[in-house]
């Protein structure tokens, strides 16, 4: 297990857990940017595997530089 973690870190510059978290956040961003009017931050967070919405919003903001609600609002403004 430790060898796998080391090789993963060398290949992707992060732990397997962090890689999965980033993939889930990227998926959430895609959903927020989808233009679907039925999308809410809560449904996107839940469908991306996040159960603590505050932690989701904080991780999202760290990665993308804006809150999930800002992404959604901007997309809805552009799509109007």
C-alpha positions in Angstrom: 0.0 0.0 0.0 2.8 2.4 0.9 4.6 1.7 -2.5 1.3 2.5 -4.3 1.0 5.8 -2.5 4.6 6.8 -3.2 4.3 5.9 -6.9 0.9 7.7 -7.1 2.5 10.8 -5.5 5.4 10.8 -7.9 3.0 10.4 -10.9 0.2 12.8 -9.9 1.9 15.0 -7.3 -0.8 14.2 -4.7 -2.2 11.3 -2.7 -4.8 9.0 -4.1 -7.4 10.5 -1.7 -6.6 14.0 -2.9 -6.7 12.9 -6.5 -10.2 11.5 -5.9 -11.3 14.7 -4.1 -10.1 16.9 -7.0 -11.9 14.7 -9.5 -15.1 15.0 -7.5 -14.7 18.8 -7.4 -14.0 18.9 -11.1 -17.2 16.9 -11.7 -19.1 19.3 -9.4 -17.8 22.3 -11.4 -18.9 20.7 -14.7 -22.4 20.2 -13.3 -22.5 23.8 -12.0 -21.5 25.0 -15.5 -24.0 22.7 -17.3 -26.6 25.4 -17.7 -29.3 23.2 -16.3 -31.7 25.5 -14.4 -32.7 22.6 -12.0 -29.1 22.4 -10.7 -28.5 23.7 -7.1 -25.3 23.8 -5.1 -26.7 21.3 -2.7 -27.7 18.7 -5.3 -24.4 19.1 -7.1 -22.5 18.6 -3.8 -24.5 15.6 -2.9 -24.3 14.0 -6.3 -20.5 14.5 -6.3 -20.2 12.6 -3.0 -20.0 15.4 -0.5 -22.1 15.1 2.6 -20.8 18.2 4.4 -21.8 21.2 2.3 -19.6 23.6 4.1 -16.6 21.5 3.5 -17.6 21.1 -0.1 -17.9 24.9 -0.5 -14.5 25.5 1.2 -12.7 22.9 -0.9 -14.3 24.2 -4.1 -13.3 27.8 -3.3 -9.7 26.7 -2.6 -9.5 24.9 -5.9 -11.4 27.3 -8.2 -11.1 30.7 -6.5 -14.8 31.2 -6.2 -17.7 29.7 -4.3 -19.9 27.1 -5.9 -22.8 29.5 -5.7 -20.7 32.2 -7.5 -20.0 29.7 -10.3 -23.7 28.8 -10.6 -24.8 32.4 -10.5 -22.2 33.5 -13.1 -23.3 30.6 -15.4 -26.9 31.5 -15.1 -26.1 35.2 -15.9 -24.2 34.2 -19.0 -26.8 31.7 -20.1 -29.7 34.2 -19.8 
